[in-house]
């Protein structure tokens, strides 16, 4: 595995964000890569045998991933795929696929480039500096698609689900008797990492349950470490956290775990997506399909570890090695992000969040992205024709 971690300055977050995380210290900007990539010749499998089209195999019973991979020759020569990540558990399946050799088995040489926000990753994807990347569902994402720069959402990347309740609404303990229901949120000072990021529509959903809107509260943008101090000093009343902060603030007695996004506010909410850049899908379509096979295998190995305790020690070791959380004990306590076992991105989530951002005045109605064109499920369908649908 070849890995290049380049940490960008101006981190919004410290330590970890399960949904959008950054590192603790300012670091230089990634080394620029020419915006016009060299022409690439699509790589073909070394052997004559090639996987059948997805449409002919999707309905087949689930096959064992290892057996299917072993029967198919890797791409030769291997294809380098530069992947934009943020050192968070949200990219856990990518790291699992790397360390377990799933990408190598497909002839994919993954190189990690680290960004602190998806907003900074999108230009690199559009200009060919990255082939793939993972980011949150944000205003910036929709604006990028509306500009028709060719990036496509191709798979799921992290969210909330049963056993994976990563996002929380943390309330100051002294307010527990006064703030019992959603309608009681009126007038509160509520901290979130940024407007136009996943915590924003989560807040909107919570307020709507009490017949309120964001105009009924004071939203304060701040990184999570600062928000912890603000809770302690009573400068804010509530904070929308992601793990590991969701668990840590309760352990420290700084806040109570008032509500979790799943199941209390927005059940099975998705926060992130996996994206492909336009040059990648045009010049290396076979590599794009093979990447997805390895990624879905990574998702399933990760979920088997977290949900079924199958190989959990190994997967936690992989996460400790590749993310900003270096304490195994934290992974054993916190909720880890959830994923769709079949890799599908949630079109419904994208539609809901964009509509919310339009209502908040962050996206103009006549500049909405066409979500149906944003999402390309063909790579997931192809991968499922190989590894089987679950």
C-alpha positions as CSV (number, residue, x, y, z in Angstrom):
1,X,0.0,0.0,0.0
2,X,1.3,3.4,-0.9
3,X,-0.1,6.2,1.2
4,X,0.4,9.9,1.1
5,X,-1.2,11.9,3.8
6,X,-1.3,15.6,3.3
7,X,-3.1,17.5,5.9
8,X,-4.7,20.9,5.0
9,X,-4.6,24.0,7.1
10,X,-7.6,25.6,8.9
11,X,-9.0,22.5,10.4
12,X,-12.6,22.9,11.4
13,X,-12.4,19.9,13.6
14,X,-9.8,18.5,16.0
15,X,-9.3,14.8,16.8
16,X,-12.0,13.2,14.8
17,X,-15.3,13.7,13.2
18,X,-17.0,10.6,12.2
19,X,-18.8,12.4,9.5
20,X,-16.3,15.1,8.6
21,X,-13.1,15.1,10.6
22,X,-9.9,16.9,10.4
23,X,-6.6,16.7,12.1
24,X,-5.4,18.5,15.1
25,X,-2.7,20.8,13.7
26,X,-2.4,23.0,10.7
27,X,-0.5,21.5,7.8
28,X,0.6,22.5,4.3
29,X,-1.7,22.4,1.3
30,X,-1.4,19.3,-0.8
31,X,1.2,19.5,-3.5
32,X,-0.5,20.7,-6.6
33,X,-1.0,18.2,-9.4
34,X,-1.3,19.4,-13.0
35,X,-5.0,20.0,-13.6
36,X,-4.8,18.3,-17.0
37,X,-3.9,14.6,-16.3
38,X,-1.9,12.7,-18.8
39,X,-3.9,10.7,-21.2
40,X,-4.5,7.3,-19.8
41,X,-5.2,4.1,-21.7
42,X,-7.9,1.9,-20.1
43,X,-6.3,-1.0,-18.3
44,X,-7.6,-4.5,-19.1
45,X,-7.4,-7.6,-16.9
46,X,-4.3,-9.6,-17.4
47,X,-6.3,-12.7,-18.3
48,X,-8.8,-13.0,-21.1
49,X,-11.6,-13.7,-18.7
50,X,-13.6,-10.5,-18.0
51,X,-16.6,-10.1,-15.6
52,X,-20.0,-10.2,-17.3
53,X,-22.1,-7.1,-17.5
54,X,-23.9,-6.2,-14.3
55,X,-27.4,-6.4,-15.8
56,X,-26.9,-10.2,-16.4
57,X,-25.6,-11.0,-13.0
58,X,-27.4,-8.8,-10.4
59,X,-30.1,-11.4,-9.7
60,X,-27.6,-14.2,-8.9
61,X,-27.5,-15.5,-5.4
62,X,-24.9,-13.9,-3.1
63,X,-21.4,-15.3,-3.8
64,X,-18.5,-15.4,-1.4
65,X,-16.4,-12.3,-2.2
66,X,-13.0,-14.0,-1.7
67,X,-13.9,-16.8,-4.1
68,X,-15.2,-14.4,-6.8
69,X,-12.1,-12.2,-6.4
70,X,-9.7,-15.2,-6.6
71,X,-11.3,-16.3,-9.9
72,X,-10.6,-13.0,-11.6
73,X,-7.2,-11.7,-12.6
74,X,-6.1,-8.3,-11.3
75,X,-5.6,-5.4,-13.7
76,X,-2.2,-5.4,-15.2
77,X,-0.4,-3.2,-14.8
78,X,-2.0,-2.0,-11.5
79,X,-3.9,1.3,-11.8
80,X,-3.1,4.0,-9.3
81,X,-6.2,5.6,-7.8
82,X,-5.7,8.7,-5.7
83,X,-8.4,8.8,-3.0
84,X,-9.3,11.9,-0.9
85,X,-10.0,11.1,2.7
86,X,-10.1,12.8,6.1
87,X,-8.6,10.2,8.4
88,X,-12.0,9.4,10.0
89,X,-13.8,6.2,10.7
90,X,-16.2,7.4,7.9
91,X,-13.5,6.0,5.6
92,X,-13.2,2.8,7.6
93,X,-14.1,0.5,4.7
94,X,-11.5,2.1,2.5
95,X,-8.8,1.5,5.1
96,X,-10.0,-2.1,5.7
97,X,-10.0,-2.8,1.9
98,X,-6.4,-1.4,1.8
99,X,-5.0,-3.4,4.7
100,X,-6.8,-6.6,3.8
101,X,-5.5,-6.5,0.3
102,X,-8.9,-6.2,-1.5
103,X,-7.7,-3.3,-3.7
104,X,-4.5,-5.2,-4.6
105,X,-6.5,-8.2,-5.6
106,X,-8.3,-6.1,-8.1
107,X,-5.1,-4.5,-9.5
108,X,-5.8,-1.1,-7.8
109,X,-3.0,0.8,-6.2
110,X,-4.7,3.2,-3.8
111,X,-2.9,6.4,-2.7
112,X,-4.5,8.4,0.1
113,X,-4.5,12.2,0.0
114,X,-5.9,13.9,3.1
115,X,-8.2,16.9,3.1
116,X,-9.9,18.6,6.1
117,X,-13.1,19.3,4.2
118,X,-15.0,17.9,1.2
119,X,-15.3,21.4,-0.2
120,X,-11.5,21.4,-0.8
121,X,-11.6,17.9,-2.2
122,X,-14.2,18.6,-4.9
123,X,-11.9,20.8,-7.1
124,X,-9.2,18.1,-7.0
125,X,-11.8,15.6,-8.2
126,X,-13.0,17.8,-11.0
127,X,-9.5,18.6,-12.3
128,X,-8.2,15.0,-12.2
129,X,-5.9,15.5,-9.1
130,X,-8.0,12.8,-7.5
131,X,-9.8,9.8,-9.0
132,X,-12.1,9.2,-6.0
133,X,-13.0,10.7,-2.6
134,X,-15.4,10.6,0.3
135,X,-17.2,13.6,1.7
136,X,-20.2,14.8,3.5
137,X,-23.6,15.8,2.1
138,X,-23.1,19.6,2.1
139,X,-24.2,22.7,0.2
140,X,-20.8,22.7,-1.5
141,X,-21.5,19.3,-2.9
142,X,-24.8,20.3,-4.4
143,X,-23.3,23.5,-5.8
144,X,-20.5,21.6,-7.4
145,X,-23.0,19.2,-9.2
146,X,-25.1,22.2,-10.3
147,X,-22.1,23.6,-12.1
148,X,-22.0,20.3,-14.1
149,X,-18.3,19.6,-13.5
150,X,-18.7,15.9,-14.0
151,X,-18.3,14.5,-10.5
152,X,-20.7,11.6,-9.7
153,X,-21.9,10.1,-6.4
154,X,-21.3,6.4,-6.8
155,X,-21.8,4.9,-3.3
156,X,-22.7,5.3,0.3
157,X,-20.2,6.7,2.8
158,X,-21.2,6.6,6.5
159,X,-24.4,7.4,8.4
160,X,-26.6,6.6,11.3
161,X,-28.3,3.3,11.8
162,X,-29.2,0.8,14.5
163,X,-26.0,0.1,16.4
164,X,-24.3,3.0,14.6
165,X,-26.0,6.0,16.3
166,X,-23.0,8.3,15.7
167,X,-24.6,11.8,15.8
168,X,-26.0,13.2,19.0
169,X,-27.7,16.3,20.5
170,X,-25.8,17.0,23.7
171,X,-27.5,19.1,26.3
172,X,-26.0,20.9,29.3
173,X,-26.9,18.9,32.5
174,X,-28.3,21.9,34.3
175,X,-31.0,22.3,31.5
176,X,-32.2,18.7,31.7
177,X,-35.3,19.6,33.7
178,X,-36.3,22.4,31.4
179,X,-35.6,20.9,28.0
180,X,-37.4,17.6,27.8
181,X,-39.0,17.6,24.3
182,X,-38.3,19.1,20.9
183,X,-40.6,22.0,21.5
184,X,-38.5,23.0,24.5
185,X,-35.6,23.8,22.2
186,X,-37.1,27.2,21.4
187,X,-34.7,30.0,22.3
188,X,-31.7,27.7,22.9
189,X,-28.1,28.6,21.8
190,X,-27.1,25.6,19.7
191,X,-23.6,24.9,18.4
192,X,-22.9,23.1,15.2
193,X,-19.7,22.8,13.1
194,X,-21.1,24.7,10.1
195,X,-24.2,25.8,8.4
196,X,-24.7,23.9,5.2
197,X,-23.0,20.8,6.6
198,X,-24.8,17.6,7.9
199,X,-25.5,18.9,11.4
200,X,-27.6,21.7,9.9
201,X,-30.4,19.5,8.4
202,X,-30.2,17.3,11.5
203,X,-31.1,20.4,13.6
204,X,-33.8,21.3,11.2
205,X,-35.4,17.9,11.5
206,X,-35.3,18.1,15.3
207,X,-36.8,21.5,15.4
208,X,-39.6,20.5,13.0
209,X,-40.6,17.8,15.5
210,X,-41.4,20.5,18.0
211,X,-43.2,22.8,15.4
212,X,-40.1,25.0,15.3
213,X,-37.6,26.2,12.7
214,X,-34.0,27.4,12.8
215,X,-35.3,30.9,13.3
216,X,-36.5,29.9,16.7
217,X,-33.0,29.1,18.0
218,X,-29.6,30.8,17.9
219,X,-27.2,28.8,15.8
220,X,-23.5,29.2,16.6
221,X,-20.8,27.8,14.3
222,X,-17.8,26.4,16.1
223,X,-15.5,23.3,16.0
224,X,-16.3,20.5,18.4
225,X,-13.4,21.1,20.8
226,X,-14.4,24.7,21.3
227,X,-18.0,23.6,21.7
228,X,-17.0,21.4,24.6
229,X,-15.5,24.4,26.3
230,X,-18.6,26.4,25.5
231,X,-20.8,23.8,27.2
232,X,-18.6,23.9,30.3
233,X,-18.7,27.7,30.4
234,X,-22.5,27.8,29.7
235,X,-21.9,29.8,26.6
236,X,-24.1,27.4,24.6
237,X,-27.0,25.2,25.7
238,X,-26.7,22.4,23.2
239,X,-24.3,21.0,20.7
240,X,-24.7,18.6,17.8
241,X,-21.8,16.2,18.0
242,X,-20.5,13.1,16.2
243,X,-18.5,10.3,17.7
244,X,-16.2,10.1,19.5
245,X,-17.3,13.5,21.0
246,X,-20.8,12.2,21.5
247,X,-19.6,9.7,24.0
248,X,-16.7,11.7,25.5
249,X,-18.7,14.7,26.6
250,X,-21.1,12.4,28.5
251,X,-18.2,10.5,30.2
252,X,-16.7,13.9,31.2
253,X,-20.0,15.1,32.7
254,X,-20.0,18.1,30.4
255,X,-23.4,17.1,28.8
256,X,-26.1,14.6,28.8
257,X,-27.0,12.5,25.8
258,X,-30.3,14.2,25.1
259,X,-31.2,12.7,21.7
260,X,-29.5,10.6,19.0
261,X,-30.2,11.4,15.3
262,X,-31.0,7.7,14.9
263,X,-33.6,6.7,16.0
264,X,-34.9,9.9,17.7
265,X,-34.7,12.5,15.0
266,X,-33.9,11.2,11.5
267,X,-33.8,7.4,11.5
268,X,-31.1,5.8,9.2
269,X,-29.8,9.2,8.3
270,X,-26.9,9.2,5.8
271,X,-24.2,11.9,6.1
272,X,-21.7,11.1,3.4
273,X,-21.1,9.8,-0.1
274,X,-18.3,8.3,-2.2
275,X,-17.5,10.2,-5.4
276,X,-15.7,9.6,-8.7
277,X,-14.0,12.3,-10.7
278,X,-14.9,12.6,-14.4
279,X,-11.5,11.7,-15.8
280,X,-11.5,8.5,-13.8
281,X,-14.7,7.2,-15.2
282,X,-13.8,8.2,-18.7
283,X,-10.2,7.0,-18.9
284,X,-10.3,4.0,-16.5
285,X,-13.8,2.6,-16.5
286,X,-12.6,-0.9,-15.6
287,X,-10.6,0.4,-12.7
288,X,-13.6,2.3,-11.5
289,X,-15.6,-0.9,-11.4
290,X,-12.9,-2.8,-9.7
291,X,-12.4,-0.1,-7.1
292,X,-16.1,-0.5,-6.2
293,X,-15.8,-4.3,-5.7
294,X,-13.0,-3.8,-3.2
295,X,-14.9,-1.0,-1.5
296,X,-18.0,-3.0,-0.9
297,X,-15.9,-5.9,0.4
298,X,-14.4,-3.4,2.8
299,X,-17.8,-2.3,3.9
300,X,-18.9,-5.8,4.7
301,X,-15.7,-6.8,6.5
302,X,-16.0,-3.6,8.6
303,X,-19.7,-4.2,9.4
304,X,-19.1,-7.8,10.2
305,X,-16.5,-6.7,12.7
306,X,-18.7,-4.0,14.3
307,X,-22.0,-5.8,14.2
308,X,-21.1,-9.5,14.5
309,X,-17.8,-9.3,16.3
310,X,-16.1,-11.1,13.4
311,X,-12.5,-10.1,13.2
312,X,-13.2,-7.0,15.3
313,X,-9.7,-6.8,16.9
314,X,-8.1,-6.7,13.4
315,X,-10.5,-4.1,12.1
316,X,-10.0,-1.9,15.1
317,X,-6.2,-2.2,14.7
318,X,-6.7,-1.0,11.1
319,X,-8.8,2.0,12.2
320,X,-6.3,2.9,14.9
321,X,-3.5,2.8,12.4
322,X,-5.2,4.9,9.7
323,X,-7.5,7.4,11.6
324,X,-6.9,10.1,14.1
325,X,-8.2,8.0,17.0
326,X,-5.2,6.1,18.3
327,X,-6.7,4.7,21.5
328,X,-8.4,1.3,21.0
329,X,-10.5,1.8,24.1
330,X,-12.3,4.7,22.4
331,X,-13.4,2.5,19.5
332,X,-14.7,0.0,22.0
333,X,-16.9,2.7,23.7
334,X,-18.1,4.8,20.8
335,X,-20.6,4.2,18.2
336,X,-19.0,3.7,14.8
337,X,-20.5,4.9,11.5
338,X,-22.9,2.7,9.6
339,X,-22.9,1.8,5.9
340,X,-25.3,0.2,3.4
341,X,-24.0,-3.4,3.0
342,X,-24.7,-3.2,-0.7
343,X,-23.1,0.2,-1.1
344,X,-26.0,2.2,-2.4
345,X,-26.0,5.9,-1.9
346,X,-29.3,7.3,-0.6
347,X,-31.1,9.4,-3.2
348,X,-33.8,10.2,-0.7
349,X,-31.2,11.7,1.7
350,X,-29.7,13.8,-1.1
351,X,-33.2,15.1,-2.1
352,X,-34.2,15.9,1.5
353,X,-31.0,17.7,2.4
354,X,-30.9,19.8,-0.8
355,X,-34.6,20.8,-0.2
356,X,-33.7,21.8,3.3
357,X,-30.7,23.9,2.2
358,X,-33.0,25.6,-0.4
359,X,-35.4,26.5,2.4
360,X,-32.6,27.9,4.5
361,X,-31.6,30.2,1.6
362,X,-28.2,28.5,1.1
363,X,-29.1,27.2,-2.4
364,X,-31.2,29.2,-4.9
365,X,-34.2,27.4,-6.1
366,X,-33.2,27.8,-9.8
367,X,-29.7,26.5,-9.0
368,X,-30.7,23.1,-7.6
369,X,-28.7,20.1,-8.7
370,X,-30.5,17.3,-10.5
371,X,-30.0,14.5,-7.8
372,X,-31.0,11.8,-10.2
373,X,-28.1,12.8,-12.5
374,X,-25.8,13.1,-9.5
375,X,-26.0,9.5,-8.5
376,X,-24.6,6.7,-10.7
377,X,-25.4,3.3,-9.3
378,X,-23.8,1.4,-12.2
379,X,-20.6,0.8,-10.3
380,X,-22.4,-0.6,-7.3
381,X,-24.5,-2.8,-9.6
382,X,-21.4,-4.1,-11.3
383,X,-19.8,-4.9,-8.0
384,X,-22.8,-6.6,-6.7
385,X,-22.9,-8.8,-9.8
386,X,-19.5,-10.0,-8.6
387,X,-19.7,-10.2,-4.8
388,X,-23.5,-10.8,-4.5
389,X,-26.3,-8.7,-3.2
390,X,-27.2,-8.9,0.5
